[in-house]
Amino acid sequence: MIMAFGETGWQWLNAPKQWTVDDGLSLFCDPGTDLWRTTHYGYVNDNAHLFGRTLPGDLRLTVTFSGEYAEQYDQAGAVLRIDEHNWIKAGVEYVDGGFHLSTVVTRQFSDWSVLPLDRAASTVTFDLERSGDAVTVRYGLDGAPPRTMLRLAYFPPGEPALAGAMAAAPAGKGFPVRFTDIRVATTPPATGA
């Protein structure tokens, strides 16, 4: 287990060859890495770099990061992963020469939604709030709090999930990523009125 961001219990799934923990997490994303299942492309890749803590139930994950995206599909952001068939990744992805806010929800098959950005942001913060059977994805750019909703998705309730950061470079030579903050907090379940 790794000590980072003032907490113990962090772990890697598919650790990159180069990474350091100091007042944040820096890594060089290995080439040929991705997180995707079947849809449209016909392949399954489950070798993206994931750094997180495994927690059951409701939680809030907040990840602030920047990357030197340069090639098609370079990506970094936040991840919730139950297993190889059930996960959500949300972050910034470089697609067709531009920057996009990207969310992939996988329940056996991946689906992908994107929102183009008109410029590169110096930092991006994603907030994934897991409550019951849903995850709400919010974001903020350049130091703004993550208040803008990007996606609401079903996520199997009660299953322990790895909550943390992710990075992948499916098509390029790899690229540097810096996570300046990763926070994971359990939240009490919502009660009905």
C-alpha positions in Angstrom: 0.0 0.0 0.0 1.2 3.5 -0.9 1.1 6.7 1.2 -0.2 9.6 -0.9 -2.4 12.7 -0.5 -2.2 12.4 3.3 -3.7 8.9 3.3 -2.5 5.3 3.3 -4.0 2.5 1.4 -3.5 3.7 -2.2 -2.6 1.0 -4.8 -1.8 0.7 -8.5 -3.6 -1.4 -11.0 -1.4 -1.5 -14.1 1.4 0.8 -12.7 3.3 2.9 -15.2 7.0 2.3 -15.6 7.7 5.9 -14.3 5.9 7.5 -11.4 6.6 9.5 -8.2 4.6 10.6 -5.2 5.5 13.8 -3.5 2.9 16.6 -2.8 1.0 15.0 -5.7 1.3 12.1 -8.2 3.4 12.4 -11.4 3.6 9.7 -14.0 4.6 9.1 -17.6 1.8 7.3 -19.2 3.0 4.2 -21.0 2.1 3.8 -24.7 -0.5 1.1 -25.7 -2.6 1.6 -22.6 -6.4 2.0 -22.6 -9.6 1.2 -20.8 -12.4 0.1 -23.2 -14.8 -2.8 -23.8 -15.9 -3.9 -27.3 -18.4 -1.2 -28.5 -17.7 0.0 -32.0 -14.0 -0.9 -32.0 -14.4 -4.6 -31.2 -11.5 -4.9 -28.8 -11.1 -5.1 -25.0 -8.3 -3.2 -23.3 -8.0 -3.2 -19.5 -4.4 -2.0 -19.0 -4.8 1.8 -18.3 -2.9 3.1 -15.3 -5.3 3.2 -12.3 -4.2 4.6 -8.9 -6.8 4.5 -6.1 -8.3 3.2 -2.9 -11.0 0.5 -2.8 -14.2 1.5 -0.9 -17.7 0.1 -0.6 -20.9 2.0 -1.0 -21.5 5.7 -1.4 -18.5 8.0 -1.9 -17.3 11.2 -3.4 -14.1 11.2 -5.6 -12.5 14.5 -6.5 -9.4 14.5 -8.9 -7.5 17.6 -10.1 -4.9 17.0 -12.8 -3.1 18.3 -15.9 -1.5 16.5 -18.8 0.7 17.2 -21.8 -1.7 15.6 -24.2 -0.2 15.3 -27.7 -1.6 12.4 -29.6 -4.9 10.8 -30.5 -6.8 9.5 -27.5 -4.2 10.6 -24.9 -6.4 10.8 -21.7 -6.3 11.4 -17.9 -8.9 11.8 -15.2 -10.9 10.0 -12.5 -12.1 6.4 -12.4 -14.5 4.2 -10.4 -13.9 0.5 -11.1 -15.7 -2.5 -9.7 -14.2 -5.0 -12.1 -13.3 -5.2 -15.8 -17.0 -5.2 -16.8 -18.2 -2.3 -14.6 -16.4 1.0 -14.5 -16.6 4.7 -15.2 -13.8 7.0 -16.3 -14.1 10.7 -16.7 -11.5 13.2 -17.7 -9.8 15.1 -20.6 -9.1 13.3 -23.8 -7.3 14.6 -26.9 -9.4 13.6 -29.9 -9.1 14.7 -33.6 -6.7 17.5 -32.7 -8.8 19.0 -29.9 -9.4 18.7 -26.2 -12.6 17.1 -24.9 -14.3 16.4 -21.6 -14.8 12.6 -21.9 -16.9 10.1 -20.0 -17.0 6.4 -20.6 -19.5 4.3 -18.7 -19.0 0.5 -19.0 -21.6 -2.1 -18.0 -20.2 -5.0 -20.0 -20.0 -2.7 -23.0 -18.5 0.8 -23.1 -20.3 3.9 -24.1 -18.6 7.2 -24.7 -19.8 10.8 -24.5 -17.6 13.9 -25.2 -18.0 17.6 -24.8 -15.5 19.6 -26.9 -13.4 22.3 -25.1 -12.5 25.4 -27.0 -9.0 25.5 -25.4 -6.6 23.5 -23.2 -7.3 24.1 -19.5 -4.3 24.5 -17.1 -6.0 22.1 -14.6 -9.2 20.2 -14.6 -11.1 18.9 -11.6 -13.6 16.0 -11.9 -16.0 15.0 -9.1 -17.7 11.6 -9.2 -20.4 11.3 -6.6 -21.6 7.7 -6.1 -25.0 7.5 -4.4 -27.1 4.4 -4.4 -27.3 3.1 -8.0 -26.0 6.3 -9.6 -22.8 8.3 -10.2 -23.0 12.0 -11.0 -20.1 13.3 -12.9 -19.2 17.0 -12.5 -16.3 19.1 -13.7 -14.5 22.5 -13.2 -11.8 24.1 -15.3 -8.7 26.2 -14.3 -9.3 26.0 -10.5 -13.1 26.4 -10.6 -14.9 24.0 -8.4 -16.5 21.0 -10.1 -20.1 22.2 -10.3 -21.1 21.6 -13.9 -22.8 18.3 -14.4 -21.5 16.3 -17.4 -23.2 12.9 -16.8 -25.6 10.9 -14.6 -25.0 7.1 -15.0 -26.2 3.9 -13.5 -23.5 2.1 -11.4 -24.1 -1.2 -9.5 -24.9 -0.3 -5.9 -23.1 -1.6 -2.8 -20.1 -3.2 -4.7 -16.6 -2.1 -3.6 -15.0 0.0 -6.2 -11.5 1.3 -6.8 -11.8 5.1 -6.7 -9.0 7.3 -7.9 -7.0 8.5 -10.9 -6.5 7.1 -14.4 -4.3 7.7 -17.4 -3.9 6.0 -20.8 -2.2 6.5 -24.2 -3.8 4.1 -26.6 -2.4 5.4 -29.9 0.6 7.6 -29.1 4.1 7.4 -27.5 2.9 8.2 -24.0 2.8 11.5 -22.2 3.4 13.1 -18.8 0.4 13.6 -16.3 0.3 15.4 -13.0 -2.4 14.8 -10.4 -2.2 17.6 -7.8 -5.1 16.3 -5.7 -7.0 13.1 -5.3 -9.6 12.9 -2.5 -11.9 10.0 -1.8 -14.5 10.3 1.0 -17.3 7.9 2.0 -20.7 9.6 2.2 -23.7 8.5 4.2 -26.5 7.0 2.1 -29.3 9.3 1.1 -32.5 9.0 2.9 -36.0 9.4 1.4 -38.4 12.1 2.5 
